Amino acid sequence: MEARFASFDDSVGNAIELREGAWANLRSASIERAGERALFVSSSEAFAGDANLSNAGRDAILAIGGKVNAPTANLTNAGQLPAGGFAVNAQDGSVVNVQGATGTGASGEAGNGVSYMNYNGSTINANGATGTAGRTVNSLSRMGIIYKET
């Protein structure tokens, strides 16, 4: 899918959902106020550089075995629903690049304020990115790797 500069604002569920080998170029797209996740990538690839994925109900980016390249994306205020959410939630061997992204205001799980979460062999490149409350990246890694400035 080629959707550069497109608008997917105010979706009820997941705004963009890519599964089983799908591909999308969402450069500079507006995907604000997704009901669940702004970008859900499962066994697929997405490019979302400079995209606005703010105010997602759950996660701004959820990758399950996927590849997401979203440098300098706006991932602010993820987790608007009571269950919370992350700026980036990478699972099961995903590779997510959010270098230079803004991930402030994420609620995390149970209100822990974690912006970037990874599980099970995933990798997140968050160098130069911001986390909760604009501080350095607030992250939690469960058997994965997060690259960030210290």
N, C-alpha and C positions, 0 to 999 in steps of 0.2 A: 504494500500500500504506500503510495506517495501522497503525503498530506502535509506538506510544508506550509506554515503560516495558517493552517486551518483552525477552526474553533470547534471544540467539543465540550463547551461549558454546560454545567447544570445537569449532568446525567443522573439517572436514578440509581443505577448499579455501578458496575465498572465502566469507566468511560471508554477505554481502549483495551481490548482483550485479544491477545495474540497467542495461538496455541499450535503445537505440532508443526514446526517448521515455517511458520508465517514470518513475514518481514515487514517492517514499517519505518518510513522516514518521517518523523514528526518534528523536524527542525522548526523552532520558533512557534510551535503550535500553542494554542491556549486550551488547557484542559483543567479549568477551574471548577471547584465545588462539586467534584464527583461524589455521588452518593456512597460509594464504597471505595474503590481504588481508581486513581487517575490512569495508571498504566499497569496492566497485569500481563506479564510475559512468561509463558510456560513453554519450554522447549522451543523457543523462537528468538528472534533478534529485533531490537528496536534502537533507532537513533533518535534522541530527543534533545539535542543540544539547544540551549537557550530557550527551551520550552517552559511554559508556566503550568506547573502541576500543583498549584497551591490549593489549600483548604479542602483536601480530600477527606471524606468521611472516615476512612481507615488509613491505608498506606498511599503515599504519593506514588511509590514504585514497589510492586511486589514481583519478584523474579523467582521462578521455580525452575531450576535447570535452564535458565535463559541467559541471554547476553543483552545488556542494556548499556548504551553509551549516551550519557546525558550530562556532558560537561556544562557548567555554568547554568544549570536548570534551576528554576525557582520551585523548591519543595516545601515551602513554609506552611506551617499550621496543619500538618497532617494529623489525623486522629480526632476529628471533630465529633465522632460518635462516642457514646459512653464507653464502648469497649476499647477505645484508643487506637493508635496506629503509629507508624514510623514514616520518616521521610524516605528511607530505603529499608526494605525487608527482603533480604536475599537468602534463598534456601536451595539446598540440594545441588551444590556445584555451580551455582550461578556466578557470573562475572559481571559486576556493575561498576561503571566508571561515572562518578559524579564529582570529578575534580573541579573545584571552584564553585560548586553549587551552594545554594543557601537552603539550609534545612532547619531554620529556627522555628520554635513554637510547636514542635512535635510532642504529642502527649506520651508516646511510648506505650508500654503495656502496663495496665494497672496504675497509670499516672506516674511511672518512673522517669519520665522525661527523656528517654533514650531516643535519639534521632535516627541512628543507623544500627540495624540489627542484622546479623548474619548467622546462619545455621549450616551445619553439615557440609563442610568443604567449600563454601562459597568464598568469593573474594570481592571486597569493595575497595575501590580506590577513591578515597575521600580527601586527598591532599588538597589543601587550600579551601576546603569546604567549611561551612559554619554549621554548628549544631544548636542545641537548645539554648535559648536566650542569647544567641549571638556569640556564645563562648566558643572555644575550640570544640571539635567534634566530640559529642557525648555518644559513646558507642558501647555495644555489648556484643561480644563474639562467643558463640557457642560452637566450637569446633570449626572455625573458619578463620579467615585473615582479613583484617581491615588495615589498609595503609592510610595513615593520617599524620599530620604534623603534631609534634609533642610540645 
